[in-house]
């Protein structure tokens, strides 16, 4: 587990379409300035059981709320609690504590907290202001940026939600010191994805993860956020370019849902499932778009240097394929994939046969690259 991070000094604040992302040293100055200028009627901080203990004390020590009432709301940690029932509990708590249209919700946590909290804020009284303070690598580079909010429907990922940006995203990378190593690795998958869909040079700077200096990490996080922000700024509603961010997620989400809902399986973290999905979809890219053998091998070996392989038997594959019909990118019942013509060159809206998907699983199961 990485326990100490060097702070990249040139992390200039990033302006998004409707918000701004601040980093490290300026985070709390900007937050407190925002509170003084907007004067919310009340402040609510949403945490989970982990961030309540590990992150909230530091955050409260830095928060300057003056005479504004601050209430903390805690939800259980974990993807299996990213549900409408939990939202209902938070909505009811906001109502009980007399939150109004001028209240502010601060989401302090990983992707579950920022996704669910953003959805709660966007729908309570038809929308109140919110700020994301991501505490996991996954939330910093992906979940908290771009305005996608929502919850799962049973085991189906992110089936209910809206696209609605908060006022600010505050990235304090010192919170990563609280993360277990498997959660660090989970977020790393999304960074790898950003390289594969956008910049081969960024991908290649990441695949030697074990050789990175601790002082490099802040800069790589910053670059990942820059990539995602460029994509979502150009296409905020996912009508075209933004779809490239779904690379690895069509099969990855199906795998994640299957493992989450099967009592005989150990649930996979989001990044663990997406890592499998990226290898599968790279193989499909090789078969359908001519992704080179060299790129396919580089992607597979690069991912498996960090992520353990999970053998997926054929019976499981058939169930996973059935999950694809619930994918949000589908149009008129047709499953749409993001594939790669080369590293850094994605193509959206690709149709793929079940037979090719089965071939991809066979390729993945056969890999022995560690």
Secondary structure, 3 states (H helix, E strand, C coil): CCCCCCCCCCCCCEECCCCEEEEHHHHHHHHHHHHHHHCCCCEEEEEEHHHHHHCHHHHHHHCCCCCCCEEEEEECCCHHHCCHHHHHHHHHHHHHCCCCCCCEEEEEECHHHHHHHHHHHHHHHHCCEEEEEECCHHHHHHHCCCCECCEEECCEEEEECCECCCCEEEECHHHHHHCCHHHHHHHHHHHHHHHHHHCHHHHHHHCCHHHCCHHHHHHHHHHHHHHHHHHHHHCCCCCCHHHHHHCCHHHHHHHHHHHHHCCCCCCCCHHHHHHHHHHHHHHHHHHHHCCCHHHHHHHHHHHHCCCCCCCCCHHHHHHHHHHHHHCCCCECCECCEEEEEECCEEEEEECCCHHHHHHHHHHHHHCCCC
